[in-house]
Every structure is written in structure tokens, then in C-alpha cells.
Amino acid sequence: MSENSIKNILDTTLEKLKGMVNADVITGQPIEIGNFTLIPVSKVAYGLATGGSDFATSKNDSALFGGGGGAGVTISPIAFIAINGDNVKMLPVYNELTTVEKAISMAPEIIDKAKEIFSKDKETITE
């Protein structure tokens, strides 16, 4: 009996986890600003635990099952893909960010950095 119960707990936990972690979480929605398109890239880490046990009862021969499961997900922004025409650059985020809001608040800084990199490339080409 406990083998099926643990499998049910594990299956349910994995289904819920699959709903939270998908490709849209790793590469976010593109942000278009003028000639630039920024695509956020995140690192996803998750953990999973499931367990249970049968407990003997004194009143009858059947055992009671007790168990549980849980999962945790951490999403950390790690870079932006900057696109300007045919030019594509990866702009890593070096500081430790713990929330998506912090990454979004960095968008103006990332855009300035992208403009600087792309303008340097143009200067090199024209020289």
C-alpha cells in the first residue's frame, strides 16, 4: 500500500513542479526598447523531497500510511541577450540578484552597456 501512496505523492509533486518550471522561465519575454531587444536569461534550480511510512495499528491488521512531499524552486537572473539589428551580445549580470524585480530595474543600465558595446563595434568596423 505505501509504495502506491509514495508514488502518488511523488507524481503529484512532480506535476506541480513541471507547471512552475518551463522554458519561458529560463528565457523570459523579450523587452523591446527602441532599436534594442533584451531577452532576460535566468538560472533555475529546484529541489524535491518525498517520503512516507506505514504505521501499524493495534486494532486491525491493516497499516496506516503517513507521508508527504514538497519542492522548492529558485530563479536567478544571470544575463541578458541584447539584440541590435544583426548584432547579438550576451550581457552577463555579475552581482548576486535574488529577485526578478532587481533584474528588471537594471534594464536601463543594461541598455546603456549594450549601446556602448555596439557603438564600439561600429567604431572598430569604420576604422
N, C-alpha and C positions, 0 to 999 in steps of 0.2 A: 504494500500500500504506500509506504513512504517514498519508494522510487518514483511512482507516478506523481505524487504530490510535489516532490522536489523538481521534477521535470516541468510540471505546470507552473511552478513559481519561476523557474529559470526562463521558460518560454515567454511568460508574461513580462518579465523584466527586460528581456532582450527586445521584445516588440516595442515597448515603451522607449527603450534606448535608440532603436532604429528610427523612431519618429523624431527624435531630437537631433541626431547626428546624420547629416547628409551632405552632398557636395555643395549645396548652397551655403552651408555654414563655413566651409573651408575657403571657398572663393565667394565673397559677398557680391551684392548687387553693384554694378558699375555706377560711378558717380561722374557725371559729365559737367565740366566747368569750362566754358569757352571752347578752345581747341583741344583741351586735355580731357582724357578719360582716366579715372583712377579706379582700380579694382582692388578692394581690400583682400588680403590673404591671411588666414588665421591657422594657428596650430590647435588641434583638437586632441585632448587626452581624456580618457574615460576609465573608470574602474567599475567592477561588478563583483558582487558577493551574494551568494545564495547558500542557505543551509537549512537543515531540519533534522528532526529525530522522532522516532516512535517512542511513546511513553506507555508503559504497562499500566493497566488498570486492575484494581483488586476485585471489582465486581463481575467482570466477564473476561472472556478470552481475547477479545479484540483490543488492539492498542490504539491509543490516540496519537495523532500526528500533530506536531507543532513545528512551524518553520517560517521563514521569511526571506526576503531578498531585497536588494537595493542597488542603486547605481548612482554614480556621480559623473558629471561632465565639466571639464574646464575648457573654455575657449579663449585663446590669447592671440590678439593681432600681432603678426610678425613682419608684415611687409605690405607694400602697395605696388601693383603693376601700373606704371604710368605709360599712357599711350598718347603720342602726338603725331598724327598722320601715320607714316610708315615706321616711325621710331618707337621702339618699345624698351622700357627700362624697368628693372626691379629696384625698388627703393626700400631697403630694409628699415624696420623700426628697431632701433638699438636699445632704447630704455625699456624697463620692465613695465609693461602695461597690464593692468588687471581687468579692465573693462573696455567694452566696445566704445563707450562714450568717450573715453580718453583718446582712442584712435581716431574717431570722427573729429574730435576737437583739434587734432593735429593736421587735418586736411589742408588748411591754408599753408602751413609750414611745408608740407609735402609738395604742394603745388609750386611754391617758390623754389624748392630744391629741384623739382622737375624742370621748371623753366630755366634755371641756372645750368643744369646738365645739358639740356637740349640746345641752349644758346652756345655753350662751349663747343658742342659737336659741330654747329654751323660755322663757328669761327675757325675751327680746325679744317673744315672742308674748304672754306673760301681762301685760306692762306696758301 
